[in-house]
Amino acid sequence: MGRLRVRACPLCLGRRAEPVHTQPFVLPEGHPLGGGYDVLGCEACGFVYADSNVTQAAYDAYYARLSKYEDPRTATGGGDQPWDDARLEETARTLAGQLPDPKAKIVDVGCANGGVLRHLSRLGFRQLLGVDPSARCAAAVGSIPGATGLVGSLFSLPRDACGADAVVLSHVLEHVEELRRGLVAARRLLRPGGIIYVEVPDATRYADCLAAPFQDFNTEHVNHFGPVSLASLLALEGFEVLAVRRKTIAASAGVPYPAVYAIGRAAAGTPAPRTPPRDDELLPAIHDYVRRSAALMRTIDGGLAPLLDPPTPILVWGVGQLTFKLLAMTRLADVPIRAFVDTAPTYHGMTLRGAPIVPPEALARYPEPVLIGTLLHADAIEARLRELGAPNPVLRLATR
């Protein structure tokens, strides 16, 4: 039997859940998110979610202050990388197919640097509004013809966002602690009969696209959807579900990533209480993902052994989700680390496990080998090291 937990199921609001995995992190000092959580499977509806006690306000503060989406070199959402731009264009064309009138008002909540809005602008739409907690992301949207960027979130929406013909929530809801309340907020933005486009990672295919261990059990993703549970969420909050489709996008150059999207139309009246159908596909798929991730993490851990015999001082490039896990789950916790390197200026000046987080330009001060602490962006980081002319030996994580 499941146990009583801190967080209710964000889909059906049930309280009985099966423990699936415990995910620890080691985070930079002063980081507003928690140091780990249990992943749970709801006994009633089969939804999978993180039993995090981090509040929605803390998540909003994190995206406002430490947003990784501001950096166009590594972030998704702006289309600055070809692999990212392709999926943003596809999203814009799918949405445009539901909106025959180019005068339609479209609001993208959690727009990052506005990649979807830029493609909608190229398709002729001129009433475009992007909302993002990051002021830098909101400012970037302002350079798109016909678009305005405003600072806000799903739970602090600008008044100008109301009266929309369409709302976009692309890779947003996996980050939202108060899931049902978030859908209520999105529905209130829409005119009667307005369209919502929701895209999230497809957790039923995590194992099929495994590129890094426990990649989607991270500090940011607290909800894990399949097609059934995504459609249920829209129906629960008063949307007529028009379409649910799986797709495969890119997590980085050449790295496939599973996604699923749903399109809904805001129905008239107040949604009637209902019990969502059970998602029988999701939980078995997550168990498979946990097994495969654990095996990959053991392989990576084994590859770190030479750094401790004898202890070898190193640098780690990448203050991201895999590094947070490696410090908590592998012998990297015992390796002497002189500094962490990252391109994101939001982290510079902070410390992680007592070591400073520095920009790439600071490498000249450190002769130690550089361990690339990511699998998704390892090639790009190694290329950047060559561009910098850094003489440091380069170490990569073992995956076999």
VOGU-3710 file (C-alpha; in Angstrom, 3 decimals, decimal comma):
1> mgrlrvracp> 0,000/0,000/0,000  1,109/3,574/-0,634  1,918/6,003/2,141  0,616/9,448/3,024  2,905/12,025/1,391  3,625/15,760/1,529  2,299/16,654/-1,918  -1,070/15,475/-3,167  -1,259/14,114/-6,691  -1,324/17,286/-8,806
11> lclgrraepv> -3,682/15,648/-11,309  -6,425/13,883/-9,316  -5,527/15,400/-5,897  -5,323/11,921/-4,343  -3,093/11,268/-1,340  -2,085/7,632/-1,768  1,050/7,055/-3,799  3,677/4,436/-4,579  7,341/5,419/-4,084  9,251/5,011/-7,352
21> htqpfvlpeg> 12,665/6,610/-6,802  14,519/8,884/-4,380  16,435/11,651/-6,160  19,114/13,618/-4,246  20,987/16,729/-5,434  23,935/18,811/-4,265  23,111/22,408/-5,221  25,010/25,709/-5,169  24,916/27,524/-1,855  21,892/29,825/-1,732
31> hplgggydvl> 20,015/27,897/-4,429  16,261/28,360/-3,762  15,193/24,805/-4,657  15,380/21,709/-2,472  18,155/19,159/-2,169  16,062/16,225/-3,333  12,699/14,505/-3,301  10,865/11,216/-3,760  9,290/10,419/-7,129  5,795/9,015/-6,616
41> gceacgfvya> 3,180/7,200/-8,676  -0,421/7,999/-7,784  -2,371/4,878/-6,833  -5,656/6,359/-8,071  -4,834/7,805/-11,503  -1,307/6,579/-12,282  0,208/10,059/-12,586  3,914/10,417/-11,667  5,239/13,418/-9,786  7,907/14,711/-7,412
51> dsnvtqaayd> 6,970/14,880/-3,754  8,727/18,219/-3,417  7,969/20,611/-0,581  9,320/23,568/-2,571  6,603/26,199/-2,937  5,389/27,669/-6,202  6,749/31,049/-5,032  10,222/29,528/-4,694  10,043/28,125/-8,230  8,936/31,516/-9,570
61> ayyarlskye> 11,845/33,191/-7,756  14,252/30,644/-9,189  13,167/31,280/-12,788  13,352/35,030/-12,223  16,830/34,982/-10,663  18,639/31,899/-11,967  17,008/31,246/-15,327  19,175/29,057/-17,573  17,048/30,107/-20,546  18,741/33,506/-20,739
71> dprtatgggd> 21,940/32,044/-22,204  21,400/31,506/-25,959  24,517/29,332/-26,303  23,121/26,405/-24,341  19,476/27,181/-23,548  16,377/26,077/-25,369  13,447/28,322/-26,179  15,068/31,012/-28,304  15,968/29,054/-31,422  19,574/30,265/-31,398
81> qpwddarlee> 20,727/26,708/-32,057  19,522/24,965/-35,257  18,340/21,877/-33,359  16,218/24,071/-31,076  14,921/26,298/-33,854  13,477/23,345/-35,771  11,149/22,277/-32,970  10,060/25,882/-32,281  9,103/26,352/-35,941  7,132/23,104/-35,872
91> tartlagqlp> 5,246/24,258/-32,762  4,400/27,603/-34,360  3,098/25,945/-37,530  0,969/23,510/-35,525  -0,582/26,365/-33,566  -1,073/28,493/-36,689  -3,066/25,625/-38,197  -5,663/26,171/-35,460  -5,839/29,956/-35,988  -6,924/31,006/-39,492
101> dpkakivdvg> -7,093/34,714/-38,566  -3,627/36,366/-38,460  -5,141/39,018/-36,152  -5,493/36,393/-33,406  -4,010/37,387/-30,065  -1,522/34,735/-28,936  0,005/34,638/-25,455  3,059/32,443/-24,805  3,470/31,917/-21,055  6,991/30,835/-20,124
111> canggvlrhl> 8,233/32,052/-23,492  11,988/32,057/-22,689  13,669/34,075/-25,465  10,587/33,943/-27,677  11,429/31,350/-30,311  7,816/30,267/-30,889  6,677/33,898/-31,104  9,413/34,696/-33,625  8,150/31,946/-35,932  4,531/33,040/-35,440
121> srlgfrqllg> 5,600/36,553/-36,411  7,161/35,187/-39,608  3,832/33,492/-40,332  2,101/36,886/-40,235  0,728/37,087/-36,674  1,070/40,527/-35,094  -0,742/40,344/-31,757  1,887/38,384/-29,885  2,645/38,539/-26,184  5,390/36,686/-24,344
131> vdpsarcaaa> 5,365/36,301/-20,566  8,411/35,071/-18,644  9,742/35,407/-15,072  13,141/36,458/-16,435  13,386/40,160/-17,275  16,136/39,417/-19,804  13,953/36,882/-21,610  11,008/39,306/-21,651  13,252/42,024/-23,085  14,467/39,686/-25,839
141> vgsipgatgl> 10,871/39,159/-27,000  10,526/42,894/-27,621  12,826/42,652/-30,651  10,352/40,381/-32,510  8,038/42,224/-34,964  4,503/42,342/-33,575  5,531/40,950/-30,186  5,655/42,374/-26,667  7,510/40,788/-23,764  6,338/41,186/-20,183
151> vgslfslprd> 7,688/39,907/-16,875  5,343/37,500/-15,134  4,435/33,857/-14,649  1,431/31,576/-14,825  0,541/32,759/-11,322  1,320/36,448/-11,793  -0,034/37,183/-15,253  0,018/40,735/-16,657  -3,406/42,233/-17,317  -2,459/42,697/-20,987
161> acgadavvls> -2,435/38,912/-21,387  -6,209/38,648/-20,953  -8,572/38,237/-23,896  -6,332/35,841/-25,797  -7,433/33,756/-28,748  -4,694/31,242/-27,954  -2,425/30,452/-25,014  0,829/28,524/-25,412  2,312/26,510/-22,537  5,311/24,862/-24,174
171> hvlehveelr> 7,475/22,902/-21,728  6,005/24,780/-18,784  3,642/22,467/-16,923  6,321/19,951/-15,984  7,772/22,800/-13,884  4,540/23,839/-12,130  3,973/22,720/-8,533  0,280/23,760/-8,470  -0,753/22,114/-11,717  -4,532/22,421/-11,629
181> rglvaarrll> -4,386/26,046/-10,486  -2,039/26,752/-13,381  -4,582/25,444/-15,901  -7,294/27,563/-14,277  -5,091/30,634/-14,709  -4,429/29,810/-18,378  -8,136/29,286/-19,079  -8,979/32,677/-17,608  -6,750/34,335/-20,217  -8,775/32,934/-23,095
191> rpggiiyvev> -11,772/34,332/-24,901  -14,747/31,927/-25,098  -13,785/29,181/-27,527  -10,091/30,096/-27,323  -7,358/27,534/-27,981  -4,688/26,222/-25,630  -1,528/24,488/-26,836  0,291/22,480/-24,158  3,544/20,611/-24,788  5,464/18,629/-22,164
201> pdatryadcl> 8,075/15,869/-22,045  6,559/12,455/-22,766  7,479/10,412/-19,704  6,204/7,198/-21,294  9,260/7,389/-23,610  11,978/8,638/-21,234  13,691/5,238/-21,356  13,612/5,169/-25,169  15,548/8,443/-25,351  17,857/7,992/-22,357
211> aapfqdfnte> 20,820/10,322/-22,846  21,770/11,041/-19,221  20,823/9,161/-16,048  17,681/10,436/-14,305  17,738/13,399/-16,700  14,099/14,311/-16,083  14,200/13,784/-12,329  15,743/17,187/-11,816  15,296/20,268/-9,681  12,852/21,754/-12,200
221> hvnhfgpvsl> 10,628/18,922/-13,458  8,071/18,007/-10,807  5,337/16,516/-13,054  5,692/13,628/-15,505  3,030/13,207/-18,195  1,934/10,671/-20,746  -0,659/11,314/-23,473  -3,495/10,023/-21,256  -2,651/12,168/-18,246  -2,055/15,286/-20,355
231> asllalegfe> -5,475/14,948/-21,996  -7,034/14,309/-18,566  -5,570/17,517/-17,171  -7,107/19,630/-19,928  -10,479/17,923/-19,605  -10,516/18,362/-15,816  -10,146/22,124/-16,182  -12,810/22,727/-18,801  -11,127/22,167/-22,151  -12,500/20,150/-25,039
241> vlavrrktia> -9,500/18,092/-26,133  -9,073/18,482/-29,895  -5,828/16,575/-30,383  -3,105/14,722/-28,489  0,067/13,859/-30,400  3,468/12,444/-29,581  6,552/14,021/-31,135  10,327/13,752/-30,859  12,386/16,917/-30,532  16,081/17,587/-29,812
251> asagvpypav> 17,531/18,044/-26,331  20,824/19,099/-27,929  22,516/18,546/-31,280  21,783/14,965/-32,361  20,132/13,975/-29,056  16,441/12,993/-29,423  13,985/13,888/-26,687  10,390/12,654/-26,272  7,517/15,122/-26,088  3,739/15,090/-26,261
261> yaigraaagt> 1,366/17,955/-26,998  -2,343/18,525/-26,622  -4,617/21,150/-28,158  -7,794/22,100/-26,338  -10,673/24,516/-26,775  -12,045/26,382/-23,758  -15,550/25,038/-23,165  -18,385/27,216/-21,909  -19,364/27,187/-18,257  -17,707/25,826/-15,151
271> paprtpprdd> -16,046/22,427/-15,535  -17,973/19,624/-13,814  -16,093/17,576/-11,199  -14,867/14,312/-12,646  -12,451/11,480/-11,965  -9,667/11,206/-14,542  -9,151/7,854/-16,266  -6,180/5,894/-14,983  -2,973/6,204/-17,014  -1,861/2,557/-17,128
281> ellpaihdyv> 1,085/3,228/-19,453  2,945/5,841/-17,445  4,066/4,145/-14,225  5,512/0,965/-15,840  7,443/3,168/-18,271  8,871/5,200/-15,373  10,009/2,032/-13,583  11,866/1,015/-16,751  13,450/4,468/-16,937  14,646/4,194/-13,327
291> rrsaalmrti> 16,260/0,798/-13,991  18,084/2,011/-17,091  19,150/5,272/-15,461  20,551/3,449/-12,432  22,630/1,198/-14,697  24,032/4,183/-16,592  24,828/6,012/-13,342  26,785/2,967/-12,111  28,818/3,002/-15,325  29,597/6,704/-14,934
301> dgglaplldp> 30,529/6,175/-11,299  32,926/3,394/-12,222  34,627/5,681/-14,731  35,364/8,221/-12,003  37,391/5,731/-9,928  40,828/6,718/-11,373  40,319/10,270/-10,065  40,567/8,931/-6,508  43,570/6,627/-6,899  45,452/8,807/-6,149
311> ptpilvwgvg> 43,120/11,807/-5,498  43,342/14,109/-8,526  42,342/17,773/-8,192  40,110/18,765/-11,118  37,789/21,410/-12,494  34,209/20,540/-13,449  32,644/22,337/-16,422  28,874/22,414/-16,091  26,760/23,562/-13,159  23,718/21,678/-14,345
321> qltfkllamt> 21,387/18,865/-13,473  23,811/15,995/-14,083  26,530/17,620/-11,995  24,039/18,119/-9,155  23,282/14,375/-9,267  26,889/13,212/-9,671  27,880/15,111/-6,534  25,096/13,362/-4,627  25,152/9,863/-6,147  28,723/9,041/-7,239
331> rladvpiraf> 32,316/9,151/-6,047  32,625/12,621/-7,575  31,571/13,681/-4,063  35,052/12,610/-2,871  37,108/14,068/-5,737  38,962/17,310/-4,880  37,333/19,992/-7,077  39,145/23,342/-7,348  36,382/25,195/-9,214  33,266/24,749/-11,321
341> vdtaptyhgm> 33,082/26,405/-14,752  29,840/27,551/-16,348  28,798/30,019/-19,035  25,669/31,141/-17,143  26,437/34,507/-15,498  23,660/33,917/-12,961  25,895/31,373/-11,206  29,152/33,330/-11,245  30,236/34,314/-7,749  28,302/31,463/-6,127
351> tlrgapivpp> 29,937/28,381/-4,645  29,154/24,690/-5,000  30,434/22,228/-2,425  32,719/25,031/-1,212  34,332/25,619/-4,634  33,796/28,810/-6,668  31,704/28,882/-9,838  33,667/30,815/-12,453  33,244/31,821/-16,119  35,229/30,058/-18,860
361> ealarypepv> 37,581/33,027/-19,120  38,868/32,202/-15,616  40,347/28,901/-16,816  43,730/30,587/-17,254  44,039/30,639/-13,451  43,613/26,878/-13,122  45,970/24,234/-14,595  43,929/21,223/-13,412  42,186/18,778/-15,795  38,634/19,715/-16,790
371> ligtllhada> 35,909/17,119/-16,304  32,937/17,864/-18,557  29,982/17,397/-16,223  27,313/16,919/-18,870  26,496/14,331/-21,501  24,007/16,385/-23,521  26,371/19,266/-24,263  29,780/17,590/-23,950  30,761/18,112/-27,603  29,857/21,806/-27,489
381> iearlrelga> 31,859/22,312/-24,285  34,909/20,528/-25,647  34,735/22,709/-28,761  34,547/25,801/-26,521  37,658/24,653/-24,661  39,503/24,444/-27,969  38,278/27,918/-28,947  39,640/29,289/-25,682  42,999/27,622/-26,313  42,872/26,119/-22,827
391> pnpvlrlatr> 45,812/23,740/-22,261  43,962/21,804/-19,539  43,567/18,065/-20,106  39,921/17,217/-20,856  38,081/14,374/-19,158  34,676/13,044/-20,259  32,170/10,930/-18,395  32,220/7,229/-19,230  28,942/5,813/-20,569  30,051/2,258/-21,401
//
